[in-house]
Amino acid sequence: MQNEPQESLVGEEYEVEVGPVAHGGHCVARTESGRVLFVRHALPGERVIARITEGGETSRFLRADAVEVLEASKDRVPAPCPFSGPGKCGGCDWQHAKPGAQRRLKGEVIAEQLARLAGLTPEEAGWDGTVMPAEGDKLPAGQVPAWRTRVQYAVDAEGRAGLRKHRSHEVQVIDHCMIAAPGVTELGIEKREWPQIATVEAIAASGSADRQVILTPKPGGRLPIVELDKPVSVLRVAENRHGDKQVHRVHGRPFVRERADERTYRVGEGGFWQVHPQAADTLIKAVMQGLMPRKGDMALDLYCGVGLFAGALGERVGDKGAVLGIESGKRAVEDARHNLQDLDRVRIEQGKVEQVLPRTGIKEADIIVLDPPRAGAGKQTVRHLASLGARRIAYVACDPAALARDLKYFAQEGYKPATLRAFDLFPMTHHVECVAILKRVAKDA
């Protein structure tokens, strides 16, 4: 017998008292009957009318938007962006919160994840509980830092550029993104139409005047002639016969040039680079202060991208030192080798960390930095890293849940955090960047 389809509760409204913040840009509330709601556009302690946006009678929890605020938090401000709010753009989570409150909320999420997934208090993690703003981002309530140097616009059926709504493929057409960096805004993506195009990614390098637009046509769509408000290179995404996405240069350079730690880095074909203009230098400083590299050290840079940390390590370990970087992306590896070609003590290998590292035959390392993808490094990789006996390991994390899970694995292998620092490199969103410095202790029983 087939299961009866569950009755949808989308559109139902409940008056609720809003509880604590949760990981993901929402707060937790409960209906009178005890149903758990994840409520966006609310703040802890508020009383709101929550309208269900996702879920049904048998769902473990329901998603909702606060569509009316009955009792407001002192941390609430009117959202500066006209496209922020229930049913609108999903790009920002905390436009309705004062900047200081946003950082406190992120700190509460980190603390909750550390406690729940790693069994650590902030003190045990070596963290003072603060989330630091990036330089220049400490603005009064109601002002928004224009920090996002890479913006991916979606295009609607009429060819208008916008941003996707929360957990939806629907496009919110916009005329301006407040968190976009000036170099992105000046391209004027929102001012023109994009017929036959699915997405437009705009990149404004913060380390140079390089500007780049990456176009993904709709299936069978033709590329328009691109005339924007500023000089820009244009790339096109196409699928090969195996279904893999490939990026082709249409005109201009296939890369942008970025600067960090007094080095220039080439980043090709929309490859990964930190989105906030201050992020690369902020993270290098935190990692190097934590690792304290010495001349002659053997260092690893795992998930190394275009070589950001490998370059910083290569400068500091000296001629008798060595740095091995491992990165899975083919183009990123080409860029890393180009970027670090003046440092003959640095070697870059291509492949997945869990496959390449065992093949290198490396049995020990002095210092390690890893900057894994959102899912984290995982138990197997953590165990291998711990076996190398490094005196210090720097873990750069864009997701506090993945960080906390991996810290638990590290503890089982004899490494615990000496310090943890958190940086608000994604203002107005729920995202936060952490740097944990791990040192060897006795193994957990």
Sequence and secondary structure as in RCSB ss.txt:
>XXXX:A:sequence
MQNEPQESLVGEEYEVEVGPVAHGGHCVARTESGRVLFVRHALPGERVIARITEGGETSRFLRADAVEVLEASKD
RVPAPCPFSGPGKCGGCDWQHAKPGAQRRLKGEVIAEQLARLAGLTPEEAGWDGTVMPAEGDKLPAGQVPAWRTR
VQYAVDAEGRAGLRKHRSHEVQVIDHCMIAAPGVTELGIEKREWPQIATVEAIAASGSADRQVILTPKPGGRLPI
VELDKPVSVLRVAENRHGDKQVHRVHGRPFVRERADERTYRVGEGGFWQVHPQAADTLIKAVMQGLMPRKGDMAL
DLYCGVGLFAGALGERVGDKGAVLGIESGKRAVEDARHNLQDLDRVRIEQGKVEQVLPRTGIKEADIIVLDPPRA
GAGKQTVRHLASLGARRIAYVACDPAALARDLKYFAQEGYKPATLRAFDLFPMTHHVECVAILKRVAKDA
>XXXX:A:secstr
       B TT EEEEEEEEEETTTEEEEE TT  EEEEES  TT EEEEEEEE BTT SSEEEEEEEEEE  TT
B   SSTT STTSB S S TTB HHHHHHHHHHHHHHHIIIII   TTTTT  S EEE TT    TT     BSE
EEEEE TTS EEEEBTTSS EEE S  TTB HHHHTT GGGS  TTEEEEEEEE SSSS EEEEEEE TT     
   SS  EEEEEEE TTS EEEEEEES SEEEEEETTEEEEEETT    SSTTHHHHHHHHHHHHH   TT EEE
EES TTTHHHHHHHHHH TT EEEEEES HHHHHHHHHHTTT TTEEEEES HHHHHHHHT    SEEEE   TT
   HHHHHHHHHTT SEEEEEES HHHHHHHHHHHHHTTEEEEEEEEEE STTSS  EEEEEEEE     
